[in-house]
Amino acid sequence: RTTVMLRNLPNALTRDVLLHMLDEKGFLGLYDLVYLPVDFSTGTSLGYAFVNGSAPGCVQQLWEAFDGKADWPVESDKV
């Protein structure tokens, strides 16, 4: 399995910011799909995303990098 669901993401988080975060954390070239659904009525994200890794080995790394993350680059009340 190569897909990770990231939950409890800040609603203000954009796909571009998430991609930048993935790249900064060393995942550049290790994923081939990032899906961050958006509420079209508000223009904000729905608070979750799917990231598909290009190899099964990066799933654990993705999980560890984002599990319990609280220092988001956008404001959020989510923990």
GULUMKOL-235371 format. One line per field, with one value per residue: z, y, x of N, C-alpha, C in turn. Coordinates in nm, 3 decimals, padded with zeros to 5 digits. Layout:
REM GULUMKOL-235371
n_z [Z,...] .
n_y [Y,...] .
n_x [X,...] .
ca_z [Z,...] .
ca_y [Y,...] .
ca_x [X,...] .
c_z [Z,...] .
c_y [Y,...] .
c_x [X,...] .
REM end
This chain:
REM GULUMKOL-235371
n_z [00.000,-00.079,-00.025,00.183,00.420,00.530,00.812,00.996,00.906,00.879,00.782,00.633,00.494,00.187,-00.127,-00.255,-00.041,00.111,-00.068,-00.075,00.191,00.198,00.018,00.153,00.375,00.274,00.085,-00.184,-00.507,-00.414,-00.410,-00.607,-00.633,-00.493,-00.320,-00.216,-00.104,-00.162,-00.024,-00.221,-00.177,00.026,-00.032,00.113,00.242,00.310,00.528,00.516,00.338,00.067,00.005,-00.229,-00.224,-00.414,-00.372,-00.162,00.070,00.152,00.285,00.566,00.645,00.565,00.735,00.988,00.966,00.966,01.164,01.447,01.406,01.480,01.433,01.207,00.899,00.867,01.032,01.282,01.473,01.514,01.648] .
n_y [-00.118,00.220,00.464,00.738,00.875,01.193,01.343,01.587,01.827,02.176,02.389,02.611,02.539,02.510,02.333,02.390,02.481,02.248,02.078,02.211,02.175,01.894,01.861,02.006,01.844,01.637,01.471,01.513,01.405,01.157,01.111,01.075,01.167,01.404,01.472,01.711,01.783,02.046,02.274,02.412,02.620,02.775,02.787,02.677,02.408,02.070,01.957,01.722,01.503,01.305,01.131,00.983,00.766,00.700,00.466,00.177,00.199,00.466,00.526,00.480,00.674,00.911,00.895,00.916,01.173,01.343,01.264,01.366,01.628,01.972,02.223,02.403,02.591,02.767,02.931,02.746,02.575,02.314,02.014] .
n_x [00.084,00.048,-00.066,-00.139,-00.358,-00.396,-00.517,-00.716,-00.610,-00.534,-00.802,-00.739,-00.517,-00.353,-00.323,-00.083,00.077,00.085,00.221,00.468,00.545,00.573,00.786,00.988,01.022,01.161,01.043,01.041,00.991,00.914,00.646,00.349,00.096,-00.121,-00.403,-00.614,-00.908,-01.149,-01.383,-01.610,-01.785,-01.676,-01.410,-01.208,-01.002,-01.112,-01.000,-00.857,-00.630,-00.504,-00.211,-00.014,00.245,00.541,00.667,00.638,00.795,00.805,00.574,00.566,00.751,00.618,00.397,00.521,00.630,00.411,00.233,00.063,00.135,00.154,00.250,00.165,00.199,-00.005,-00.279,-00.459,-00.705,-00.702,-00.559] .
ca_z [00.000,-00.092,-00.004,00.322,00.441,00.635,00.867,01.087,00.847,00.890,00.667,00.555,00.422,00.043,-00.188,-00.279,00.087,00.146,-00.156,-00.028,00.315,00.162,-00.041,00.257,00.466,00.207,00.003,-00.324,-00.596,-00.351,-00.421,-00.743,-00.630,-00.370,-00.336,-00.103,-00.146,-00.124,-00.018,-00.323,-00.129,00.112,-00.088,00.207,00.233,00.396,00.647,00.497,00.208,00.033,-00.058,-00.279,-00.236,-00.534,-00.329,-00.032,00.180,00.198,00.362,00.708,00.660,00.558,00.858,01.099,00.946,00.986,01.279,01.562,01.369,01.531,01.393,01.067,00.853,00.865,01.161,01.297,01.609,01.519,01.715] .
ca_y [00.000,00.337,00.587,00.782,00.978,01.288,01.398,01.701,01.935,02.306,02.420,02.717,02.481,02.493,02.224,02.440,02.482,02.108,02.029,02.272,02.107,01.760,01.875,02.049,01.733,01.537,01.380,01.555,01.291,01.033,01.099,01.102,01.221,01.468,01.514,01.791,01.831,02.182,02.313,02.516,02.735,02.859,02.795,02.619,02.263,01.995,01.913,01.596,01.489,01.175,01.141,00.853,00.753,00.629,00.336,00.141,00.237,00.604,00.539,00.494,00.804,01.011,00.883,00.970,01.316,01.421,01.217,01.455,01.760,02.084,02.351,02.427,02.725,02.847,02.926,02.637,02.534,02.168,01.966] .
ca_x [00.000,00.132,-00.142,-00.157,-00.458,-00.360,-00.641,-00.706,-00.531,-00.601,-00.886,-00.674,-00.404,-00.376,-00.246,00.053,00.149,00.109,00.329,00.591,00.581,00.621,00.919,01.081,01.046,01.243,00.963,01.047,01.009,00.870,00.501,00.304,-00.039,-00.166,-00.542,-00.662,-01.039,-01.183,-01.524,-01.620,-01.863,-01.592,-01.275,-01.112,-00.990,-01.202,-00.928,-00.786,-00.565,-00.446,-00.080,00.027,00.389,00.584,00.720,00.581,00.883,00.789,00.450,00.601,00.817,00.511,00.320,00.601,00.652,00.290,00.154,00.067,00.189,00.074,00.310,00.131,00.235,-00.127,-00.350,-00.552,-00.742,-00.691,-00.437] .
c_z [00.000,-00.065,00.144,00.324,00.557,00.682,00.963,01.036,00.866,00.764,00.578,00.474,00.276,-00.008,-00.211,-00.152,00.129,00.061,-00.111,00.101,00.288,00.108,00.063,00.354,00.399,00.119,-00.144,-00.411,-00.539,-00.350,-00.564,-00.749,-00.493,-00.397,-00.208,-00.144,-00.086,-00.122,-00.112,-00.277,-00.042,00.056,00.003,00.193,00.331,00.517,00.636,00.357,00.190,-00.038,-00.100,-00.298,-00.359,-00.501,-00.191,00.087,00.233,00.281,00.510,00.735,00.657,00.688,00.974,01.087,00.982,01.105,01.398,01.533,01.418,01.486,01.244,01.025,00.836,00.999,01.164,01.444,01.626,01.582,01.642] .
c_y [00.124,00.469,00.614,00.887,01.065,01.354,01.513,01.809,02.066,02.334,02.527,02.664,02.463,02.378,02.267,02.440,02.339,02.049,02.084,02.204,01.967,01.767,01.914,01.935,01.617,01.440,01.418,01.433,01.158,01.017,01.133,01.155,01.283,01.521,01.583,01.848,01.968,02.199,02.432,02.637,02.829,02.877,02.738,02.467,02.197,01.934,01.777,01.593,01.345,01.201,01.000,00.852,00.673,00.493,00.304,00.187,00.377,00.624,00.560,00.630,00.918,01.013,00.948,01.122,01.399,01.377,01.310,01.594,01.871,02.220,02.376,02.569,02.817,02.834,02.811,02.612,02.384,02.129,01.844] .
c_x [00.088,00.059,-00.162,-00.266,-00.412,-00.489,-00.611,-00.611,-00.606,-00.684,-00.825,-00.556,-00.439,-00.290,-00.102,00.137,00.180,00.222,00.464,00.639,00.637,00.764,01.024,01.116,01.119,01.168,00.960,01.078,00.962,00.718,00.461,00.161,-00.065,-00.305,-00.586,-00.798,-01.073,-01.335,-01.540,-01.699,-01.779,-01.451,-01.168,-01.109,-01.087,-01.131,-00.862,-00.725,-00.519,-00.314,-00.041,00.179,00.426,00.645,00.662,00.666,00.861,00.662,00.480,00.667,00.714,00.432,00.396,00.620,00.529,00.205,00.172,00.119,00.096,00.128,00.291,00.169,00.114,-00.196,-00.450,-00.580,-00.728,-00.558,-00.386] .
REM end
